[in-house]
Amino acid sequence: MTIRDRIETKLTAAFAPERLVITDESDRHAGHAGHQPGGETHFRVEIVAAAFDGLTRVARQRRVYDVLSDELAERVHALALTTRTPAEVAQS
């Protein structure tokens, strides 16, 4: 299973998101810290979930980091997060 697939599986199980977009941006970071051959080191994640309701941006990010702690310790060097609630999406 790829790191991207693991991220998707874990975030889906933890947050039951209405929207989940995971983009591997590793190719944009060739030559930078943390880059490894084969990619899967730098990801951008957009997640929209009711589970974030009432949480601050920092609290939301901490919850995501907790869920992905193994991946962050193992291979993922950078994780750019956009965490929103369905109500926030509806307002935009």
N, C-alpha and C positions, 0 to 999 in steps of 0.2 A: 504494500500500500504506500502510495506517495505521501510526502509530508502534506501536500495540499489536500489530499483525500482525508488524512487524519484530522487536519484542521476543520474541514467541513463536517466530518462525522461528529467530532467533539462539540463544536459550536451548535450544531443542530440538536444534539441530545441535551445540551445544557440550557439553551435559550429558546428553542422552538421558534426560530425567527420567521418573520413574514418575508423578509428579503435577506439574502446572504450572497455577497459577491466577493470572491477571493481571487486576487490577481497576483501571480508570481512576477515580481519586478526584478528578479535577480539579474537578468541580462543587462539591466540599466546600471548595475553596480560593479561590473567587471573591473577589477583592479582596486576596488575599495575594500575597506576592512570588512571581514566576515564573509566575503565572497568565496565560494568554493566551486570547483568544476562540477558541472551537472546542475547548478542552480539550486532552487528550493531553499534559499537563505534569506531572501528579502520579499516580504508579502505586504500587500495592501488588502485590508478587509473592511467591507461595508456591511454592517449588520443592523437590521431593524427588528426590534423585538419588544413585546410588551413587558418582558422581564426587566427591562431597564427603567420602567416607570418609577418615578420617585427617587432615582439615583442620580447623583452628580456625574459629570463627565468622567472625573477621576475614578469614582467608585465603579462605573461601568467598565472602564479600561482595566481596573484591577481584577474585576471578575473574569474578564476575557483572559488576562495574563494567567490567572490562577488555573483556568481550564486548560490552557495551552502550556503549562509549566514544563512538561516533558519535552515538547517540541522546541521551546525556547532554550532549554538547557542542552539539547542535543545538536540541533543544526540551524534553527532559525536565528538569524543575527538581528534582523529588523522587522518590526511589525507596525505598520501604519494603520491606525484604527479610526473608523467613523462609526460611532455607536449612537443610534437614535431610536426613539419610540415611534410607534405608528402615529400617534397624535402629532408629534413633531414633523413627521413627513407630510401629514395632511395639511399642516399650516404653511408649508413651504410652496 
